[in-house]
Amino acid sequence: MNILDNYRCDYELIRNYEINYLRDNLFLPIKKDEYFITVIVCEESSNLQLVETNLVIKEIKSSKNEILFCLDDFEKKHQIYINYKNSIQQNQEKAVQEFFDLLLNFSLEKKCSDIHIETLSECLIIRLRIDGILKTFFSFEISFYLVLSSYIKLISNMDITQKRKPQNARFEKQVLNKEKIDFRVSTMPTITGESIVLRILDNGVNKKDLNNIGFDEITLKKVKKSILKSNGLILVTGPTGSGKTTTLYSILNELNDNSKKIITIEDPVEYQIKGIQQVAINNAIGLSFNDVLKNILRQDPDIIMIGEIRDEESLSIAIQASLTGHLVFSTLHTNDSISTLSRLFDLNAKPYLVASTLRAVIAQRLVLKLCIFCEDGCSKCNYTGFDGRLSLFEFLEFDENISSLVANDFDKNKIMHYVKSIGFKSLFDDAKEKIEKNLTTKDEVNKVLF
């Protein structure tokens, strides 16, 4: 049970106890009135009898790790709680601002990618997405939502009065004494109020080096060789959230120098890269994806990155660009490298054009990485047992034999038989190696591959 999904913690009450005492005895007082005290107790074992009180004790059972998770980073959570209480009790604008700043600092420290602020029927919850998984970190009174949402909309230049239509915006803010970080804001009306999601566009992501995103040494050499070609099409494939964008940006960073003109077409541009011309799609002003694609060759690019091949038209333009002396990178939603061919043919690509332009396909997935500091959960991994994510890769380079099989008689089985004969390493092979190295688990691999 996630405690904060069902109950609101009174951090002032918790502060009346020694935090180490609560940790050692595995209980968590969360609510108190003149008659009752509600206490979360460990379902495995706890020393609740050590609580000295004249009140009637209401026990709620939870796991050891959930109790320890709620007590973790207590001083920071308590400071956030104080500013929340000041915001609703005294309606202090300064308290709301400080609450929000502390929340952003806390989220960045936790290496969070998205902050979800959601209204439920009786409360407001704040969930953080860390390593792809959402977990509730705070639960507050529903009345706080109006105060907090108004402040977020104000700094994002949104319409504060609009609660019945979705809104999208951005703002930038200095966090943790770093350079200013961009945040993308989305609001959505729900039956209980609104949902606000803040995407943290930390520019540290786009500075990832191709050498350390998870390729083994042999595959890395092959990838580096393929991206140095002067023309052709290279695709990065996988489902949503599989790390395709990180891989593309790592490749662009590797290629980015003054001798080449690199243009990207993105919807939206999430990470800005110095020295690269990035185009953001804006349908509201008629700057559509395909319109940009049709005009991009007039900009005399050497390398083009297309955020996603979406349809037959965008694929056709990508192929034409690669045929006319340009190196084109893009993404596609397919399960593996060989399935990519079927998807291209579904989009009416001619086999001989695919054979002559497709240089390589990188297929990938993301799995949770086992925490190196613990076995069952600790403060470093938010008591989940996992810390960070790990990429699984397969790389298929299109040599003359594969191109010939594609152009003359496309047969997935024949291609698979051939690539295995030359030592092709599949996603499953890569996953098996990483399980054997105790970097991840079979369950994690099964979630993303099967």
SULZI-V841531 format. One record per backbone hydrogen bond with DSSP energy under -1.0 kcal/mol. NH is the residue of the N-H (numbers start at 0). CO is the residue of the C=O. E is the energy in kcal/mol with one decimal. If there is no record, write none. Layout:
NH_CO_E / NH_CO_E
This chain:
4_1_-1.5 / 5_2_-1.6 / 6_2_-2.1 / 9_29_-1.1 / 10_8_-1.0 / 13_9_-2.1 / 14_10_-1.7 / 15_12_-1.5 / 16_13_-1.9 / 21_17_-2.0 / 22_18_-2.4 / 23_19_-2.8 / 24_20_-1.9 / 25_21_-1.1 / 26_21_-1.2 / 27_39_-2.5 / 29_37_-2.4 / 30_37_-1.3 / 32_35_-2.7 / 36_55_-2.2 / 37_30_-2.9 / 38_57_-2.8 / 39_27_-3.0 / 40_59_-3.0 / 41_25_-1.4 / 42_61_-3.0 / 46_24_-1.8 / 49_46_-1.9 / 50_47_-2.4 / 55_34_-2.6 / 57_36_-2.8 / 59_38_-2.1 / 61_40_-2.4 / 66_62_-1.7 / 67_63_-2.4 / 68_64_-2.2 / 69_65_-1.9 / 70_66_-1.5 / 71_67_-1.1 / 76_72_-2.2 / 77_73_-3.0 / 78_74_-2.0 / 79_75_-2.0 / 80_76_-2.3 / 81_77_-2.3 / 82_78_-1.7 / 83_79_-1.8 / 84_80_-2.5 / 85_81_-2.4 / 86_82_-1.7 / 87_83_-1.7 / 88_84_-2.4 / 89_85_-2.0 / 95_91_-1.7 / 96_92_-2.4 / 97_93_-2.6 / 98_94_-2.6 / 99_95_-2.5 / 100_96_-2.5 / 101_97_-2.6 / 102_98_-2.4 / 103_99_-2.4 / 104_100_-2.5 / 105_101_-2.7 / 106_102_-2.5 / 107_103_-2.5 / 108_104_-2.3 / 109_105_-1.5 / 110_107_-1.6 / 111_106_-2.3 / 112_128_-2.8 / 114_197_-2.5 / 115_126_-3.3 / 116_195_-3.3 / 117_124_-2.6 / 118_193_-1.2 / 119_122_-3.2 / 123_139_-2.8 / 124_117_-2.5 / 125_137_-2.6 / 126_115_-2.7 / 127_134_-2.4 / 128_113_-2.6 / 129_132_-2.7 / 132_129_-1.8 / 134_127_-1.7 / 136_125_-2.6 / 137_125_-1.6 / 139_123_-3.5 / 143_140_-1.7 / 144_141_-1.6 / 147_143_-2.6 / 148_144_-3.3 / 149_145_-1.7 / 150_146_-1.6 / 151_147_-2.3 / 152_148_-2.6 / 153_149_-2.0 / 154_150_-2.2 / 155_151_-1.1 / 156_153_-1.2 / 157_152_-3.0 / 161_158_-1.0 / 166_186_-1.3 / 168_184_-2.3 / 170_182_-2.1 / 172_180_-2.2 / 177_174_-2.0 / 180_172_-2.8 / 182_170_-2.9 / 183_198_-2.4 / 184_168_-3.3 / 185_196_-2.1 / 186_166_-2.7 / 187_194_-2.2 / 189_192_-2.4 / 192_189_-1.1 / 194_187_-2.5 / 195_116_-2.9 / 196_185_-2.7 / 197_114_-2.7 / 198_183_-3.1 / 199_112_-2.7 / 200_181_-2.4 / 201_199_-1.4 / 204_201_-2.2 / 207_204_-1.5 / 211_208_-1.8 / 219_215_-2.7 / 220_216_-1.7 / 221_217_-1.6 / 222_218_-2.7 / 223_219_-2.7 / 224_220_-1.9 / 225_221_-2.2 / 226_222_-2.1 / 228_225_-1.2 / 231_325_-1.9 / 232_356_-2.9 / 233_327_-2.7 / 234_359_-2.0 / 235_329_-2.4 / 236_361_-3.1 / 237_331_-1.5 / 241_238_-1.2 / 246_242_-1.9 / 247_243_-2.5 / 248_244_-2.6 / 249_245_-2.1 / 250_246_-2.1 / 251_247_-2.5 / 252_248_-2.5 / 253_249_-1.6 / 254_250_-1.8 / 255_251_-1.4 / 259_256_-1.5 / 262_302_-2.3 / 263_276_-2.5 / 264_304_-2.6 / 265_278_-2.8 / 275_272_-1.7 / 276_261_-2.3 / 278_263_-2.6 / 280_265_-2.5 / 281_286_-2.3 / 284_281_-1.3 / 285_282_-1.3 / 286_281_-2.4 / 287_285_-1.5 / 291_287_-2.1 / 292_288_-2.1 / 293_289_-2.2 / 294_290_-1.1 / 295_291_-1.1 / 297_294_-1.0 / 298_295_-1.7 / 299_296_-1.5 / 301_260_-2.8 / 302_260_-2.2 / 303_326_-2.6 / 304_262_-2.7 / 305_328_-3.1 / 306_264_-2.9 / 308_330_-2.4 / 314_310_-2.0 / 315_311_-2.3 / 316_312_-2.2 / 317_313_-2.0 / 318_314_-2.5 / 319_315_-2.3 / 320_316_-2.5 / 321_317_-1.9 / 322_318_-1.7 / 323_319_-1.1 / 325_320_-1.3 / 326_301_-2.1 / 327_231_-3.0 / 328_303_-2.9 / 329_233_-1.7 / 331_235_-1.5 / 333_331_-1.3 / 340_337_-1.1 / 342_338_-2.0 / 343_339_-2.2 / 344_340_-2.1 / 345_341_-2.0 / 346_342_-1.2 / 347_344_-1.7 / 348_343_-2.0 / 353_349_-2.2 / 354_350_-2.6 / 355_351_-1.5 / 356_352_-1.4 / 357_353_-2.5 / 358_232_-2.9 / 359_232_-1.1 / 360_395_-2.0 / 361_234_-3.0 / 362_393_-2.5 / 363_236_-1.8 / 364_391_-1.7 / 366_389_-2.7 / 368_387_-2.6 / 369_438_-2.5 / 370_384_-2.4 / 381_378_-1.1 / 382_377_-2.9 / 383_380_-1.0 / 386_368_-2.7 / 389_366_-3.2 / 391_364_-2.6 / 393_362_-2.0 / 395_360_-2.6 / 397_358_-2.5 / 398_396_-1.1 / 402_398_-2.5 / 403_399_-2.1 / 404_400_-2.1 / 405_401_-2.4 / 406_402_-2.5 / 407_403_-2.3 / 408_404_-1.4 / 414_410_-2.3 / 415_411_-2.7 / 416_412_-2.4 / 417_413_-2.2 / 418_414_-2.8 / 419_415_-2.0 / 420_416_-1.3 / 422_419_-1.4 / 423_418_-2.4 / 429_425_-2.4 / 430_426_-2.6 / 431_427_-2.5 / 432_428_-1.9 / 433_429_-1.8 / 434_430_-2.1 / 435_431_-2.2 / 436_432_-1.4 / 437_434_-1.8 / 438_433_-2.7 / 444_440_-2.0 / 445_441_-2.8 / 446_442_-1.7 / 447_443_-1.1 / 448_444_-2.2 / 449_445_-1.6
